[in-house]
Amino acid sequence: MSTAGPLRLLVDGLVFPEAPRWHGGSLWLSDIHAHDVVRATESGEVIARHHFSDRVSGLGHLPGGDLLVVSMIDRCVLRIGGGAPVVHADLSAACGGFLNDMVVDARGNAYVGARNPGGGAEGPLDSIILATPDGEVRVVADGLQSPNGSVVTPDGSTLVVAETSQARLTAFTIGDNGSLTDRRVFAEVPGRHPDGICLDAEGAIWFGSPPTGEFVRVHQGGRVSATIPTPGRWAVACALGGGDGRTFFGVTGINSVANITRLGLDRDADATSDATGEVWVTRVDVAMPPPPG
């Protein structure tokens, strides 16, 4: 069994935190209903806050360092370099509903989860959209249900995505042109709802399971080797990072589900959200994977 210490509060005062990422010695995360991307130190000091006009979700960095941000309702990926955000890729023609989480690989390919009308828990109508470094857009996997957090293995060969409503993690082989093939089940997690995920150096995946209030470490095939409970809070998403890669960052929320239901896709109503969110930390015994290459 993997071990983890008790959770300690790192950052509070958030609304609906999501998509934590450790990059460049900092923790980056989205605050969806606040329309903010937040950057914090390992000790919890918020050192930057980027505000947007839309809800923001998945984050990732291009090889050159620019930040990519999913703009959910506008259905595009924004890029932040040295100035104001610009549109990196417009995904609206490939997504009929809204965009969600994203992973960016070492080549700069961005894989974005798309939610389409009638999809999610109701049917396999959702997809993964690829946005290449030069902004080309195409659907690379369809027939999914509620694609959410995703990771790419360090060798760049495999993408794993959480299908939240289906209680499973699904893997694909990544082709030389960024295509996804050989769809297969990485792990079934019955009774749980995998949301945001991260990979560790042993190839296991940590995921947040919001309604069951726990972070879970699962191996290929479905063996669970550790859990971190979050009583009374949604366990939304997680990341590994810190100076030695063994700091576990878990983002949680209170009253999140009620607000998602009430607000729907009306981003102008987000200011009325009464949800609250936090970032918690603990130490784990298996670090994040080494960087690619």
N, C-alpha and C positions, 0 to 999 in steps of 0.2 A: 504494500500500500504506500502511495505517496503521502507525505505529511504536509500540513499547512498550519501555521500558527493562528491565533485569534485575529479577527479583523480590527483595524484601528481607523478611525475617521481621519481622512486626509483633506477633503474639500467638501464644503457644504454650500447652501445657497443657490443650488442649481434647480432647474425646472424639470427637464426630462433629458438627462445625460445619456449619451449613446456613443458607440464607435470609438472607444479609447484606443490610442496608438502610442507606443513609445518610439520616439524618433529624435535623433540629434540631441540626446541628453535631456529631453523634456517629454512630458505626457501631453498629448493632444486629445481632445474629445469634442464631440458635438453636443450642444444643448438644444434639442430639436425645437421645442416650443418657445424658447427664448431667441431663436434664430441666430445663435452665436456659435462660433468655434473658439474653444478655450485652450490656452496653453499654460501648463503648470509645471513647477519643479517637482523633484522627487520628495521634497519636504512639504509640498502642498501650497506653495506660494503661487498665486495666479499672476503670471507675468505678461500675458497678452490676451486680448479678447477681440475677435473679429466679428462684426455684426453684419447680418445679411437681411434682405427683404423677404426671404423665403425660409421655410424650414430647411434645416441642414441635417444630413445623416452621415453616410459613409465618408471616410477620410483615407488619404494615402498620399505618399510622396513620390514624385518622379525621380529618376536617377540623378538629375541635376539639382534636386532639392526643392523645386516648386511643390506647393501643396495643392492637391486635388480635393475638391469638396462636392458632394452630391447635393444639388438643389432639388428637393423632393417634388414639389408641386409643379415647378417650372420644367422639370424633367430634363435637366442638363447637368453636366459636370463643369464646375468652375475651376479656374486655376489662379492661384495667388503666388506671385513672384515678388518682385520688388515694389509693386504698386497696387492699384486697385484690382479687384477680381475681374477676370475676363472669362468668356465662355470658351472652355477647352473643347467641348463636344456637346452637340444638341441631340438628345436621345428621344425627343418627343414623338417622332414618327414611328419609333419602335416600341413605345410604351403607352398603353391606353389609360393607365391609372396614375400611379406615382412610383417614384424611385425610392430605394431603401439603402441597404448597406453596400459596401464596395471593398474590393481589395485591389491593390496595384502591385504588379510583379516587378522583378528586377529589370525587365526590359521596358517598363513604362506602360504596359498594357493594363487598362483598368477594366475590371469585371464588376458589373453593376447589377444588383437584383432589381427586377421590374415587376411591379404588381399590376395586373390587368383586370378589367371588370369581369366578375364571375370567377375569379381565381381564388387563391388562398385556400382556406379551409373548405370552400365550396367546390373547388375543381382544379384540375391540373392545367391552368391557363397562364401561369406566370412564366417568366423567362430570365435568363442572364444575358445582358448586353455587353459586348466588348466595345470599348473606346480605345483605339490605338494611340500611340504618342502623337501622331500627326492629326488626330481628330476623326479618323474614319470610324464609322459606327456600324455594327451589325449584330444581329441576334446569334449567339453561339450555343445556346441551349434553351429548349422550350419544354412544355409539359411539366413544369415544376409547380409546387404548391408552397406559397409563402417563403421564397428564398430570402435568407436573412444574412447573418454573419458568415464571412468566408475567409479562407486562408489559402496561401500557396506554399507548397513545400520548398525548403531551401534550394533544392536542385532545379526548381522551376518546372518540374514534370507533372505535378498534380495540383488540382484545385479541389478543395472541399468546401461545401456550402451547407449551412443548416436549413432544413425545410421545417420551419417551426411547427406548423399545424400538423405535420405528419410524424413528429417525434423521431426524426432521423437526421443523420448527416450523410450527404451524398457526395461522391467523389467523381472527378472527371480527369482524363488524361489531357494535358495541354500540348497541342501541336506546335510545330515550328512557326506557323502563321497566326498563333493565338487561338486556334479553334479548340473546341472541347469535344472529346469523343470518349467512348468506353465508359458510359455512365454506369455507376455501381454504388451499392450501399457501403459506406464506410462504417457506420454503426447505427443500429436501432436503439432508441432510448425510451422504451414504453413508459407512459405516465409522466414524461417530462416534455418540455417545450423549448428546444434549443434556440437561443436568440443570438446574441453576439458571441463570437468564439475567438480563441487564440491557440496557437500551436506551441508545444514545448520541444526541448531538444531530444526527447525520447520518441517523438512522433505521436504522443497523446494530445488530445484536444480538450481544453477547458471551455465550458460554455455556461452562460447564464440561463437559468430556467425561471422566467418571471413568476408564473403563478404558483410554482412549488417553493419559491423562495430559497434558492440554493444555487451555488456554483458547483459544477460537476466536472470531474476529469474522467474522460472516457478514451479507451484504446480502440484501434481498428478491430472490428468484430463485436464490440459492445461491452467489453469488460469495464466496469467502473472501479477506479482505484482511489478516488478521494472525493469528498464533498465538503463544501463550506456553506453552512446555513446562514440565511439572512432573515431571521424571523420578523414578520410584519412588513417586509419590504420586497418589492420585485427585485430579483437578481437579473439585471438586464444584459450586461456585456462585460468583457474582461480583457486585460492585456498583461503580458509579462514584460518587465523592463527593469529599470534602475541600473545602478553602476555595475552590478555583476549579473544582471539578467534574471535574478531570482526574486524580485519584488513583484507581487501579484496585485494588480489594480482591478478592483471590481466596482462597477457603477450600479447604483440601485435607485429605486424610485418608490414613492408613496403616493397613492391615489392616481397612479399613472393610467390604469385601465379605464377608470371613470372619465378621465379627461380625454383619452383617445376616442372613446365612444361619443362623448358630448361634442367635441370639437370637429370630428370628422375630417374633411379636407378643407375646412375653412381656416386658412392660416391667419386671416384678419382677426379671428376670435382667440388666437393663442395668448394674447395679453390677459385674458380672463382665466387662464389655467390656474388652478389652485394645487397642482401637483408639486411635489418637492423631490429633489434628487441629491445624491451625494456620491463621492468617490471614497472608497475604503481601500486599505492596503493590508497585506500580510506578507509573510515570507514563505516561500515554498522550496522544496529540495531539488527540483529539476528546473533548470534555467530555460530562458527563451532559446530558440535555435540560433546558431551562429549566422552571421550575414551571408547572403549568397556569394559564391565565388571564393 
